[in-house]
């Protein structure tokens, strides 16, 4: 196996793993949305992530400080889109829209926007096979979320919450495009520490504003576990392996694997919420997997 093929397989594997862990983000956020307000959930998530990664990044941060200072404009925009805004908008949207709209908009808007941005700004070649794969991914997600009846999609209405989620998806697409341009002088672990920390600081004033307008948070075991899952798993681990995947297979191809999030979310619902697993779920997942395979068949252009 050549080094090129090995990088492709590693990138694909890491992207799938990240999608699997990220699928729990929506389940957990939904389960605790009555216990903690959205900005507070995002703030504690990124604060915990920053603290966890600090011991691993401290030495690199000190050594690479000149590079960080030179790239502060770039790091600001990456932190804003990928950390401060993306999940915060998702958490806000989850309070105002249905679960089907939440997942539908988040998983169909982001790949399209990211593909276009990667083509325009990064000059990535988007061949007909990858476009076909993208369409299959979208079709599979739509089929899954429509319950196997395409007519259900015609009854969808877009509320304020839907617009929040659509904006979140666009932010994530911008983040995926920007990550491809990460300065080589900044190591991956230091990069995550910097954007997590900046993102937390950007959320701080809104967190304080929210805390003054809401009742206090009653912490319990479930809420603590949820924040730990988000801070460690869905933040430190996922962002690290997702960024590696982008560096190995490109931004446009990597974000296709985000379509696996509702697939894994469905499986999680069956396992943890005892929901019924039907042929609609099987067909929807097969369509999504077909799209991902098609998008990755022709890896050289």
N, C-alpha and C positions, 0 to 999 in steps of 0.2 A: 504494500500500500504506500502510495506516494505521500509526501508531506502535505500536499494540497488536499488530497482526499481525506487524510486524517483530520485536518483542520475543519473540513466541511462536516464530517461526522461528529466531531466534538462540538462544533457550533450548533448543529441541529439537536443533539442530545441535551445541551445546556438550555437551549430555548424551550424545549419540551418540559424540562424540569422546572424552569422558571414559571411557565404557564400553569403547571400543576400546583405549585405553591401559591401563586397569585390567585388561583381560583377560590382559595379559602378567604381571600380578602373581602370579597363581596358577601359571603356567607356570614363571616364574623361581624362585619360592619352592620349588616342587617339585624343580627341578633342582639346587638348592644346599642342600637340607635335610640332606644328609650332611656338608656342609662347614662349616656355621655353625648354632649353636643358635637357636631361635626368638626368644627375647627379644633376643639380640644382633643378629639380623637387623633386628628392629623398631627397636632403639635406634640402630644405625648409619644406618638409613634416615632416621629423623626428625632425627638430629643433622646429617646431610648436608643435608637439606631446610632446616633452620634456618639453616645457614651460607650456603647458596645464596641464600636470600631476604633475608638480613640487609642487604646493601647497598641493596636496593630499598625496605626498610621502615624503615631507621634514622631518617630524617628524620621520617617520620610517627609513629614510635614515641615520639620525643622530644616532638613536638607534642601527641600524643594521650594521653600518659601519664596525665593526670587522668581521662580517660574510661575508660582501661584499668583504672585503680585502682578506679574506681566500679563496674565491671562484673566484678570478679574472681570473684565467685561463679558467674556465668554462664559466663565463660571457662574456669573450672575444669572444669565439667561438660561443656562442648563438647570440651575437650582430652582429658578422661578417656575419653569415649565414642568420639569420632571418630578420635583419634590414639593414645592409650596402649593402649586395650583392643581396638579393632576388629581391626586387622591382627595384633596380637600373638596374639589368640585364634585367628585363622585359621592363623597359622604353627604354633601349638601343636597345633591340631586336625589339621593336615596330617601330623603325625608319628604320629597314632593312628587315623586313619580312612581309608577308601578315597576315591579321587578322585571317584567318582560321588556318594557321600554328601556330600563336601565342597562340591561345586558345587550339588547339589540343595538342601541345607538353606540354604546361603548366599543362593541366588537366589529362594527361595520364601518364606522366613520374613520377610525384611526388607521386601519391598513390602507385605505384609499388615499388619505391625506399623506401618509408616510411614503407611499409609493410615488406619488407625484412630487413630493419634496425631494426625495432621493434622486429622482430623475432630473429635476430642474437644477438643484443646487449642488448635488454630489456627482452628477453626470453618470449615475449608475445606469447600466444598460438594462432595460425592461423588455425582454423578449416576449413573443406571443405566447410561449408556453407559461411564463410566469403570470402574464395577464389572465390566461385561462385558469390557472390555479387560484388566483385571487378571486375570480368570479365564482369558482366552485366553493371556495371558503365562505364567501358571502351567502351563496345559495344554501349551503348546509346550515349556517347559523340561522338564517331566516326560516328554513324549514323546521328546525328544532324549536325555535321560539314561537312559531305560528301553530305549534301543536299538530303539524302535518296537514294543516288546512291553510292554503295560501290566502284564502279570502279573509282570514282573521287579520292579516296585515293591513287590509283596507280600512279596518275599524280603529286603527291606532290613532290617537290624538297626541299632539305635542304640547305639554304643559311647560311651566317655568322650570320644573325639575328636569324635563327632557333637554331643555336648552343648556342647563348646567352640565349635564352628562356629555352632550355633544361638544361643548367647549372643553371639557376634560379630555375627551378623546383627541381633539385637535392639539391640545397641549402635549399629550403623550407622543403624538406623531412628530411634533417639533423636537421634543427631547430626543427621540430615537435618531432623528436626522443630525442633530447637533453632536451627539455622542460620537458619531463617526469621525468628527474633527477634533477629538480630544488631543491636547498637546502631548507629544511623546515624552516630554520632559517631566510630566506628572504621572507618577505610578498609579496603577488602578486602585489600590487601597487608599492612597492619599486623595485621589480624585473623589471617591465616594465619601470620605470623611469631610472634605471641603464642601461638597454640594449638599450633604445632609445637614451640616452645621449652618450653612448660609440659608438653606430652606427653613430650618428651625427658627433662625433669627427673623426671617421674613414673615413667618407666621406669628411671632411673639406679640406684636401689637394687636392683631386680630383675636388672638387667644385671650389677652387681657380684657379686650372689649367684650368678648363673648361671655367671659366669666362674670363680668359685672352686670350682665343682662339675664343670666340664667341662674337657676338654683345650683347649689353645690353638688359635686359628684360623689355618689355613695360607692366607694370601692368595695368589691367583693372578689372572690376567687375567679369567677368567670370573666369579669372585666380585666383583672390583672393578667390572666392567661391570654386574653384577646389582644391586649396591648403588647404583650411579649411576642406573640405570634406575628403581629404586624411589624414590630420593631426589629426583631431578629430575622424571622423567616421571610416575610414579604418585603423587607427593606434591605438589610445587609446582605443576606444570601442571594435573594432574587436579583437585585440590582447588579451585584458583582458578576454573577454568571450570565445575566442578560447582556451586560456590556461586553463580556468576552465573546458571546455569541455574535454580537453585532460586528466586532472586529474580525471575526473569522468568516462570516457568510454574508455580511452586508446588512444595512438597515432595512431595506425594502423586503428582503427575504426573511429576516428575523421576525419582523412584526407580523408576518403571516401566522406564526405560531401562536400569536395572541388569540387567534380564533379557537384554540383548544381550551381556553379558559371556561367558556360556557359548557363545553363537553365535559371537562373534569368537574365543573360545578354540578352538572347533572348527576354524575356518578357519586359525588359527595353527598348530594341530597338523598340519593337512594340509600347510601350506607349510614348516614348520620341522622337523617330526617325521616327515614322509612317511606320515602315517596315511591310511587309505582314506576317501574322501568318498562317502557312500552316499545313497540316496534318503531314508533316515531323517533325515539331517542337513538335506536340502533341505526336507522336510515340517516338521520341528521349527522351523526358522528362519522358514518362511512363517507358521506359527501365531503365533510370537512377534511378528513384524512386524505381523500382522493385529491382534493385541491392542493394540499401541502405536498403530496408526492409529485403532482404535475409541476408545481412551481419549482421543484428541486431536481427534476430529471436532467435538464440541460444546464449544468452548472458552469459550463464555459460558453462564451458567446463569441 
